[in-house]
Amino acid sequence: MADDLTHLDDEGHVRMVDVGAKEPTDRSAVAEATVRMSETTRDRLFAGDLPKGDALATVRLAAIQGAKRTPDLVPLAHPLPLDSVTATIEPAEDGATITVTASVTAKTGVEMEAITGAAIGAIALYDMIKGVDRGAEIAAVRLLEKRGGKSGDWSRD
């Protein structure tokens, strides 16, 4: 079991995984976050009619910045030279879905960057709508897929 726990050393102490001997490969990951809100708030969000201004642009920027700052927020994440981060916000039946795609050519994957970007985007969205819908909630943050690396591709189906 201890061999499966790559973030623990032989004495069980937390460590950052050594990826020094690995070869860089192309990697990507997609994550999403769902923010539930009232139908009226959702309509105002996508109509650009919120008191704080352009919420969609703010959320996209926050999601990208969140992905870029992942190693500052997640203690054992490696700093990565991200090649690309994109964020989209789409209407959902009960609110909005933020989808973040991150890509890199590196020795380790970008799942944490995509997940962090989606989570920070969701937090920013809540901040942008809380004045009109305090009952809004961040309902889910999850990895949808990852590509590349030693463990290969994975997709939530």
KALIN-V156843 format. One record per pair of residues at least 6 apart in sequence whose ideal C-beta (glycine too) atoms are under 6 Angstrom apart, sorted by the first residue. I is the first residue (numbers start at 1). GAP is how many residues later the second one is. Records with the same first field share a line. If there is no record, write none. Layout:
I->GAP  GAP
This chain:
6->11
7->69
9->6
16->60
19->88  89
22->85
24->81  82  83
25->123
26->79  122
27->77  82  83  121  122
28->75  119
29->73  81  82  85  117
30->71  84  114  115
31->69  83  84  87  112
32->65  67  86  112
33->65  85  86  89  108
34->63  105  106
35->60  61  87  90  103
36->58  59  101  103
37->58  92  96  99
38->95
41->88  91  92
42->53
44->6
45->10
46->45
51->80
52->76
55->73
56->33
58->66  70
59->30  62  65  66
60->27
62->58  59  62
63->24  37  54  57  58
64->21  23
66->50  51  54
67->18  35  46  49  50
70->7  42  43  46
71->6  8
74->38
77->35
78->30
80->24  26
82->22
83->20  21
84->19
85->17
86->15
87->13  34
88->11
89->7  9
90->7
98->20  23  24
100->14  17  18
102->8  11  12
104->6
109->37  40
111->32  35
115->28
118->23
119->22
122->16
126->10
129->7
144->12
145->10
146->8
147->6
